């Protein structure tokens, strides 16, 4: 990541495909984790009783 596109230039076609698949999977899991956290937060906020102050 520090070298940017130059890091991918040294890889063969199979290496680039593997790296791209791994990066895509990492982003997929990251966004799934954020979505799950947001869903849990929404569910917890929904179950909190509403009281007038």
C-alpha positions in Angstrom: 0.0 0.0 0.0 2.9 2.4 0.6 4.1 2.1 -2.9 0.7 2.4 -4.6 0.3 1.1 -8.1 4.0 0.3 -8.4 3.4 -2.6 -5.9 1.0 -4.3 -8.3 3.2 -3.8 -11.3 5.7 -6.3 -10.0 3.1 -9.0 -9.8 2.0 -11.4 -12.5 -1.6 -11.6 -13.7 -2.4 -14.3 -11.2 -0.9 -12.3 -8.4 -2.8 -9.2 -9.3 -6.0 -11.1 -9.5 -5.4 -12.7 -6.1 -4.4 -9.3 -4.5 -7.5 -7.7 -6.0 -9.8 -10.5 -4.7 -8.2 -10.3 -1.2 -8.6 -6.5 -1.1 -12.2 -6.7 -2.2 -13.0 -9.3 0.4 -11.4 -7.2 3.1 -13.6 -4.2 2.1 -16.6 -6.4 2.0 -16.1 -7.7 5.5 -15.3 -4.1 6.8 -18.5 -2.7 5.4 -20.5 -5.7 6.6 -19.1 -5.2 10.1 -20.1 -1.5 10.0 -23.6 -2.4 8.8 -24.0 -5.0 11.5 -22.9 -2.5 14.2 -25.3 0.1 12.9 -28.1 -2.4 12.8 -27.4 -3.4 16.4 -27.3 0.2 17.5 -30.6 0.9 15.7 -32.2 -2.1 17.4 -31.0 -1.1 20.8 -32.1 2.5 20.3 -35.6 1.3 19.3 -36.0 -0.8 22.4 -35.1 2.1 24.8 -38.3 3.3 26.5 -39.2 6.8 25.6 -39.9 9.0 28.6 -40.8 12.7 28.9 -38.4 14.7 31.0 
